[in-house]
């Protein structure tokens, strides 16, 4: 009878361990404004995945389609004129899935991988292009570019901005750093390095104190004596991961008189700083349960 009770108790503990990750993650998930990044007719999109990043999501503009349409294929050049390469050949074990209900694509990556860069395009439907031709606005399909940069290992990542681009990066561990290079004649926004744009609404418009969102810093990597016409560099890092995942944003803004006609004046760097609380809570609970299991086994 004692052996039977011990077996039942052991099974109960093992069952609890099996559901623990599901329970822990569900308690930390909160619904927020959809900030899934997208390219547009005026801007390209760059996704940067560090060595410890295993997933990234993106979308095309409404009604536009992804090229290559086959989710097992990628482009090796930004114009996507040839889509014969497979995602598997670039990053073995990687997959791209499409949630048609939300119009979101999710790229899943293995942790064991090499540095790779590949591309997607988003294309306007042909019907829209034909309608535009009838109005005198031209009949060629509009497209926008998505660049995916996969990094092999954790560490520093560098973003070189150009007007009309949107870059997306993730900081998920203390020690990760992001270097932002603004082009010549452009200005960092917010100009005060103690501030950052709160991007939880996806608009990159509301400037707040950086420390109100994360325990981190943005420091100028460019010597103060360097000519203002040269490119300027800034390094973002965190001293501690926040309790909740935070969405931040910086801009490199080019004055109107220095930009080409019809070109966008801005380049955006959208930063996701991952929460450290969820992993810590799960680890603490797991240690406690394992200790109880060890005590139970020794007693029986």
SULNORKA-V598524 format. One record per helix or strand. SS is the DSSP state (a for helix, b for strand). FROM is the first residue (numbers start at 1). TO is the last residue. If there is no record, write none. Layout:
ss = [SS & SS]
from = [FROM & FROM]
to = [TO & TO]
//
This chain:
ss = [a & b & b & b & b & b & b & a & b & b & b & a & b & b & b & b & b & b & b & a & b & b & b & a & b & a]
from = [2 & 38 & 44 & 55 & 65 & 73 & 85 & 87 & 95 & 104 & 116 & 126 & 143 & 156 & 165 & 177 & 186 & 195 & 206 & 210 & 215 & 232 & 246 & 256 & 266 & 277]
to = [28 & 38 & 49 & 59 & 67 & 75 & 86 & 90 & 99 & 108 & 123 & 134 & 150 & 160 & 171 & 182 & 189 & 198 & 209 & 212 & 220 & 240 & 254 & 258 & 273 & 299]
//
